[in-house]
């Protein structure tokens, strides 16, 4: 798809697993502490800082030719993180033009009702488009060793999302958003033999039974095209496999290079940790200049990424940071 080139992309990490206020970062990244002081904090304390939670939420803002658009990509696991971190970081929820749900898991959509209510209140009740697909609205669980299911918190229904201030934009296919400045993928191609999704996940069928649902075919990625750099891919959890995500993006955007990837690479947990070597080796085929691993990537995979790509290209994500990519 012909996604427009943009002049700059600013990514605020609203929710992520890690809080890190001391590690040094590249020039294009602003740490959490300056961001909370810029938002009005008067002294450094626990009360002024963001909270880290298992999940992910990014606010992606772009600028091009006098236009500005902002998009909320996922909402973390619960409303508390959106409310607290949004307040500490001075988020202008009225400026969010669209919302994307990456897939139907609680750690990415659990805070969405609160997020939509805050956006709606900031816009005096105006509706905000919420981009979803039908596959994410299913009951899910993990199959345990004893044969029982451990249920996941359900995803808010389209009616509940609309009631909170959303305007549902339902569709399975890829689409361009906000005047063609964002690309939202369709179903991600599965081409590797080692990226197997979330091993042990099941979903409830219409007759009430459970069936295997490890591939999570409702997962989507987001992308922008920064002038002079190339495509930045935002992958919320990479259940499809981060290599599959990057190969899909490469196929869609060729010959534009894939400049960077940011989000959860899903390389933690017993099975996923076993495929770190293959994953990191195959990630070298894309010529990536920027890698921002967060959420479910895990420390072992992050360590391996730094070992292979170097600290000059790998910056682990942390809540409250702002990343800027510009032409």
Buried (B, 14 or more C-beta within 10 A) or exposed (E): EEBBBBBBBBBBBBBBBBBBBEEEBEEEBBBBBBBBEEBEBEEEEEEBBBBBBBBBBBBBBBBBEEEBBBBBBBBBBBBBBBBBBBBBBEBEBBBBBBBBBBBBBBBBBBBBBBBBBBBBEBBEEEBBBBBBBEBBBBBBBBBEEEEEBEEBBBBBEBEBBBBBBBBBBEEBEBBBBBEBBBBBBBBBBBEBEBBBBBEBBBBBEEEEEBEEBBBBBBBBBBBBBBEEBBBBBBBBBBBBBBBBBBBBBBEBBEEBBBBBBBBBBBBBEEBBBEBBEBBBEBBEEBEBBBBBBBBBBBEEBBEBBBEBBEEEBBBBBBBBBBBBBBE
